[in-house]
Amino acid sequence: MRLLSATTRSVASLGLGAKRQLASHHHHTVAKALTSTSSAVLSRRRRLSTSLRVFAVSPEGSFSAKGYSSAEAAEYEDMQKPSAFLSGKWTLVTGSSRGIGLAVAEAFSREGAKVIITCEEGQKEDLQKAEESCKKYGAAEVKSIIADLTDAKEAQRLGEEALRISGGHVDCLVNNAGVYYPMSLEEGPNKGQGPLDGDPDDWDKQTQINLKSPMRLTRLLLPGMKEKGEGYIVNVCSIEALFPYPSAPAYSATKWGLRGWSKAVYAALKTEKIKVLTVNPAQTSTPMTWSRPDAEYLPDKMIQPDEIAEAIMMTFKLGPNVFIEEITVETAEKPKKEK
């Protein structure tokens, strides 16, 4: 069981995620109990039976509802169709070759968005796979940009290139790219975070990608959003922006900074009808998390990237006058192995 807390009362849309995931488990039979669901959610999709249903999902993502009427199967199929709230909109997702960024880019693609995905040079092969995945999921258009966001000039180039590709207006910016340099441990070579053993040059690079690049990209893309009178900015922070880890003070500092920036920008832009969302994931199963020297996790208890993406999608499903300020995604049980 996982817990999700959000500083909003409009959280009913999350119920759709459990249903949508039925169509994504290829080669498997998916069983899902659809119990009592909020009427706010059901108003968006036609009501389904609350009994247990078993759907056979094909490798192509189609399905048959075994033992149920064609009308019921049609209802489920209709529920899977994109609601088009991002159809044709330009989105820029940084750090989108894998992990949370890839999951968000794929979620946008399912809604028919035009997606700009990015990564650093070393992940170029992963980015090519991400581009193919976004196209498969239905993106109206996909563009890839290689950029090293530890360099301010590269961040500037990325923003300018995104504006050029989009014709001068990016509808949604997701600041997801981040780095977690080696932690400070009592033993071993994995140092770089602590105030006594850390490398300030590494801290500068970490601050550039985790905090300053999101600030720069926001400054570049925001005028176009204001001119249009709508827009979305999502800043992927961390649970460590709320509860700092003593073994990773440099990383925690960058995420506290990003959270502070995000919440201040939210307050500044609320009256402009531009939505700014702060997301604080706890331990999520991503390559960055697993690269940590203390990554002794229980995979089945970790948050999955597509679950973070589903939480982010909630802000796009709400009306233009309904804002979510912050979402914190945690697990009911700590996913760390006992020592």
C-alpha positions as CSV (number, residue, x, y, z in Angstrom):
1,M,0.0,0.0,0.0
2,R,1.3,3.4,-0.9
3,L,0.3,6.8,0.5
4,L,0.0,10.0,-1.5
5,S,-0.6,13.4,0.1
6,A,-1.4,16.5,-1.9
7,T,-2.1,20.1,-0.8
8,T,-5.5,20.0,-2.6
9,R,-8.9,18.6,-2.1
10,S,-9.3,17.7,-5.8
11,V,-7.5,14.4,-5.8
12,A,-10.3,12.3,-7.1
13,S,-8.8,12.0,-10.6
14,L,-6.1,9.7,-9.3
15,G,-8.7,6.9,-9.4
16,L,-8.3,6.8,-13.2
17,G,-4.7,5.7,-12.9
18,A,-5.6,2.3,-11.5
19,K,-8.0,1.7,-14.4
20,R,-5.6,3.0,-17.1
21,Q,-2.9,0.7,-16.0
22,L,-5.0,-2.4,-16.9
23,A,-4.2,-1.8,-20.6
24,S,-0.4,-1.5,-20.1
25,H,0.4,-5.0,-18.8
26,H,1.1,-6.8,-22.0
27,H,1.1,-10.7,-22.3
28,H,-0.7,-10.9,-19.0
29,T,-4.2,-11.4,-17.6
30,V,-5.0,-8.5,-15.4
31,A,-7.5,-8.7,-12.5
32,K,-8.8,-5.6,-11.0
33,A,-11.5,-5.0,-8.4
34,L,-13.3,-1.8,-9.2
35,T,-14.9,-0.8,-5.9
36,S,-16.8,2.3,-5.0
37,T,-15.2,5.3,-6.8
38,S,-15.7,9.0,-6.4
39,S,-18.6,10.4,-8.5
40,A,-16.2,13.2,-9.5
41,V,-14.1,10.6,-11.4
42,L,-17.0,8.6,-12.7
43,S,-18.5,11.8,-14.3
44,R,-15.5,11.7,-16.6
45,R,-16.0,8.1,-17.7
46,R,-19.1,6.0,-18.0
47,R,-19.7,3.9,-14.8
48,L,-18.5,0.3,-14.8
49,S,-19.7,-2.6,-12.7
50,T,-18.1,-2.8,-9.3
51,S,-17.6,-6.6,-9.6
52,L,-14.3,-8.3,-10.2
53,R,-13.4,-8.3,-14.0
54,V,-10.7,-10.2,-15.8
55,F,-9.3,-8.8,-19.0
56,A,-7.0,-10.6,-21.3
57,V,-4.5,-8.0,-22.7
58,S,-2.8,-8.7,-26.0
59,P,0.9,-7.7,-26.8
60,E,-0.5,-4.8,-28.9
61,G,-2.5,-3.4,-25.9
62,S,-5.9,-4.5,-27.0
63,F,-8.1,-6.7,-24.8
64,S,-11.1,-8.8,-24.6
65,A,-13.4,-9.0,-21.6
66,K,-13.9,-12.7,-21.1
67,G,-17.3,-13.6,-20.0
68,Y,-18.7,-10.1,-20.3
69,S,-20.9,-8.4,-22.8
70,S,-19.7,-6.5,-25.8
71,A,-21.2,-3.4,-24.3
72,E,-19.2,-3.8,-21.1
73,A,-16.0,-4.3,-23.2
74,A,-16.8,-1.2,-25.2
75,E,-17.2,0.8,-22.0
76,Y,-13.7,-0.3,-20.9
77,E,-12.2,0.4,-24.3
78,D,-13.7,3.9,-24.3
79,M,-12.2,4.5,-20.8
80,Q,-8.7,3.9,-22.2
81,K,-9.0,6.5,-25.0
82,P,-7.0,9.7,-24.4
83,S,-9.1,12.6,-23.0
84,A,-7.1,15.0,-25.2
85,F,-6.4,17.5,-22.5
86,L,-2.8,17.7,-23.8
87,S,-3.6,17.0,-27.4
88,G,-1.3,19.0,-29.7
89,K,0.4,20.9,-26.8
90,W,4.1,21.2,-26.7
91,T,5.8,19.7,-23.6
92,L,9.5,19.8,-22.6
93,V,10.5,17.0,-20.2
94,T,14.2,17.2,-19.0
95,G,16.0,14.0,-18.0
96,S,13.5,11.9,-20.0
97,S,15.6,9.1,-21.4
98,R,14.6,6.9,-18.4
99,G,13.1,6.8,-14.9
100,I,10.5,9.4,-13.9
101,G,11.2,11.6,-16.9
102,L,10.5,8.8,-19.4
103,A,7.3,7.8,-17.6
104,V,6.1,11.4,-17.7
105,A,6.9,11.7,-21.4
106,E,5.1,8.5,-22.2
107,A,2.1,9.7,-20.2
108,F,2.0,12.9,-22.2
109,S,2.3,10.9,-25.4
110,R,-0.8,8.9,-24.5
111,E,-2.7,12.2,-24.4
112,G,-1.5,13.2,-27.8
113,A,1.0,15.8,-26.7
114,K,4.0,17.0,-28.8
115,V,6.9,15.9,-26.7
116,I,10.5,17.3,-26.5
117,I,12.7,14.8,-24.6
118,T,16.2,15.4,-23.4
119,C,19.2,13.8,-21.8
120,E,23.0,14.1,-21.6
121,E,25.4,12.7,-24.2
122,G,26.1,9.5,-22.2
123,Q,22.4,8.5,-22.4
124,K,21.9,9.0,-26.1
125,E,21.0,5.4,-26.8
126,D,18.4,5.5,-24.1
127,L,17.0,8.7,-25.5
128,Q,16.5,7.0,-28.9
129,K,14.6,4.2,-27.3
130,A,12.5,6.8,-25.4
131,E,11.7,8.6,-28.7
132,E,10.4,5.3,-30.2
133,S,8.4,4.6,-27.0
134,C,6.7,8.0,-27.1
135,K,5.8,7.5,-30.8
136,K,4.3,4.1,-30.0
137,Y,2.2,5.6,-27.2
138,G,0.7,8.2,-29.6
139,A,2.7,11.4,-29.3
140,A,1.6,13.9,-31.9
141,E,5.3,14.7,-32.5
142,V,8.6,13.8,-30.7
143,K,11.8,15.8,-30.8
144,S,15.0,14.8,-29.0
145,I,17.7,17.2,-27.8
146,I,21.1,16.3,-26.2
147,A,22.0,18.8,-23.5
148,D,24.4,18.7,-20.5
149,L,22.4,20.6,-17.9
150,T,25.4,20.9,-15.6
151,D,26.4,23.7,-18.0
152,A,24.4,26.9,-17.9
153,K,25.1,27.5,-21.6
154,E,23.7,24.1,-22.5
155,A,20.6,24.8,-20.4
156,Q,20.2,28.1,-22.3
157,R,20.6,26.3,-25.6
158,L,18.0,23.7,-24.7
159,G,15.5,26.3,-23.8
160,E,16.1,28.3,-27.0
161,E,15.9,25.1,-29.1
162,A,12.7,24.1,-27.5
163,L,11.2,27.5,-28.3
164,R,12.4,27.2,-31.9
165,I,10.9,23.7,-32.3
166,S,7.6,24.7,-30.8
167,G,7.2,27.9,-32.8
168,G,7.9,30.1,-29.8
169,H,5.6,28.6,-27.2
170,V,6.1,25.6,-24.9
171,D,2.9,24.7,-23.1
172,C,4.4,22.6,-20.3
173,L,7.8,22.4,-18.8
174,V,8.7,19.4,-16.5
175,N,12.0,20.0,-14.7
176,N,12.9,16.5,-13.9
177,A,16.6,16.1,-14.7
178,G,18.8,15.7,-11.6
179,V,22.0,14.1,-10.3
180,Y,22.8,12.5,-7.1
181,Y,26.5,12.5,-6.6
182,P,28.2,9.8,-4.4
183,M,27.1,9.8,-0.8
184,S,29.3,10.4,2.2
185,L,29.9,7.0,3.9
186,E,31.8,6.1,7.0
187,E,33.9,3.7,4.9
188,G,34.7,3.2,1.3
189,P,35.5,5.6,-1.6
190,N,31.9,6.9,-2.2
191,K,32.3,10.4,-0.8
192,G,31.3,13.8,-2.2
193,Q,28.2,14.8,-0.3
194,G,29.3,15.6,3.3
195,P,30.4,19.0,4.7
196,L,33.7,17.4,5.8
197,D,34.6,15.2,2.8
198,G,32.6,16.7,-0.1
199,D,34.0,18.3,-3.2
200,P,32.6,21.8,-3.7
201,D,33.2,21.5,-7.5
202,D,30.8,18.6,-7.5
203,W,28.4,20.6,-5.5
204,D,28.5,23.3,-8.1
205,K,27.6,20.9,-10.9
206,Q,24.9,19.3,-8.8
207,T,23.4,22.7,-8.0
208,Q,23.5,23.7,-11.6
209,I,21.5,20.7,-12.9
210,N,19.2,20.3,-9.9
211,L,18.3,24.0,-9.2
212,K,19.8,26.6,-11.6
213,S,18.9,24.9,-14.9
214,P,15.2,24.6,-13.8
215,M,15.3,28.3,-12.9
216,R,16.8,29.2,-16.3
217,L,14.4,27.1,-18.3
218,T,11.5,28.6,-16.4
219,R,12.7,32.1,-17.2
220,L,13.1,31.2,-20.9
221,L,9.7,29.5,-21.4
222,L,7.5,31.4,-19.1
223,P,7.0,34.6,-21.2
224,G,5.3,32.4,-23.9
225,M,3.0,30.9,-21.4
226,K,2.0,34.3,-20.0
227,E,1.3,35.6,-23.5
228,K,-1.0,32.7,-24.2
229,G,-2.7,33.0,-20.8
230,E,-2.0,29.4,-19.7
231,G,0.8,27.0,-19.0
232,Y,2.2,24.3,-16.8
233,I,5.5,24.0,-14.9
234,V,6.2,20.8,-12.9
235,N,9.3,20.7,-10.7
236,V,10.3,17.2,-9.6
237,C,11.9,17.7,-6.2
238,S,12.4,14.9,-3.6
239,I,11.3,13.7,-0.2
240,E,14.7,15.0,0.8
241,A,13.4,18.5,0.1
242,L,11.2,17.8,3.2
243,F,13.3,15.5,5.3
244,P,17.1,16.0,4.6
245,Y,19.4,12.9,4.8
246,P,22.5,13.5,6.9
247,S,24.4,11.3,4.4
248,A,23.5,13.6,1.5
249,P,23.4,17.2,2.6
250,A,24.6,18.6,-0.8
251,Y,21.8,16.8,-2.7
252,S,19.2,17.8,0.0
253,A,20.3,21.4,-0.3
254,T,19.7,21.5,-4.0
255,K,16.2,19.9,-3.6
256,W,15.3,22.3,-0.8
257,G,16.3,25.1,-3.1
258,L,14.2,23.8,-6.0
259,R,11.2,23.3,-3.7
260,G,11.5,26.8,-2.4
261,W,11.8,28.2,-6.0
262,S,8.8,26.1,-7.1
263,K,6.5,27.2,-4.3
264,A,7.5,30.9,-4.7
265,V,6.9,30.7,-8.5
266,Y,3.5,29.0,-7.8
267,A,2.5,32.0,-5.7
268,A,3.8,34.5,-8.2
269,L,2.0,32.9,-11.2
270,K,-1.3,31.7,-9.7
271,T,-3.2,34.8,-10.8
272,E,-1.7,34.4,-14.3
273,K,-3.6,31.1,-14.7
274,I,-0.2,29.3,-15.0
275,K,-0.1,26.1,-12.9
276,V,3.1,25.3,-11.0
277,L,3.3,21.9,-9.3
278,T,5.9,20.7,-6.8
279,V,6.4,16.9,-6.6
280,N,8.3,15.2,-3.8
281,P,8.8,11.5,-4.5
282,A,10.2,9.2,-1.9
283,Q,12.3,6.2,-2.9
284,T,11.4,5.5,-6.5
285,S,12.7,2.7,-8.6
286,T,14.9,4.6,-11.1
287,P,18.5,4.2,-12.3
288,M,19.6,7.2,-10.2
289,T,18.1,5.7,-7.0
290,W,19.7,2.3,-7.7
291,S,23.1,3.9,-8.4
292,R,23.4,5.1,-4.8
293,P,26.0,3.3,-2.8
294,D,23.4,2.7,0.0
295,A,20.7,1.4,-2.5
296,E,19.7,-1.7,-0.4
297,Y,16.0,-1.5,-1.3
298,L,13.1,-3.9,-1.6
299,P,11.9,-3.4,-5.2
300,D,8.3,-4.5,-4.5
301,K,7.9,-1.8,-1.9
302,M,9.4,1.1,-3.9
303,I,7.4,3.6,-5.9
304,Q,7.4,3.1,-9.6
305,P,8.1,5.9,-12.1
306,D,4.7,5.5,-13.8
307,E,3.0,6.1,-10.4
308,I,4.8,9.5,-10.1
309,A,3.8,10.3,-13.7
310,E,0.1,9.5,-12.8
311,A,0.3,11.8,-9.8
312,I,1.7,14.6,-12.0
313,M,-1.1,14.0,-14.6
314,M,-3.7,14.9,-12.1
315,T,-2.9,18.7,-12.4
316,F,-3.7,18.6,-16.1
317,K,-7.1,16.9,-15.5
318,L,-8.5,19.7,-13.3
319,G,-10.3,22.8,-14.4
320,P,-8.4,26.0,-15.2
321,N,-9.4,27.6,-11.8
322,V,-8.3,24.6,-9.7
323,F,-4.7,24.4,-8.7
324,I,-2.5,21.8,-7.0
325,E,0.4,23.4,-5.2
326,E,2.4,20.3,-4.0
327,I,2.2,16.5,-4.0
328,T,4.3,14.3,-1.8
329,V,4.4,10.6,-2.7
330,E,5.5,8.2,0.0
331,T,5.3,4.5,0.8
332,A,3.4,3.0,3.7
333,E,6.4,0.9,4.6
334,K,10.0,1.8,4.3
335,P,11.5,0.1,1.2
336,K,14.9,-0.3,2.7
337,K,16.3,-3.7,3.7
338,E,16.8,-4.3,7.4
339,K,20.4,-4.4,8.4
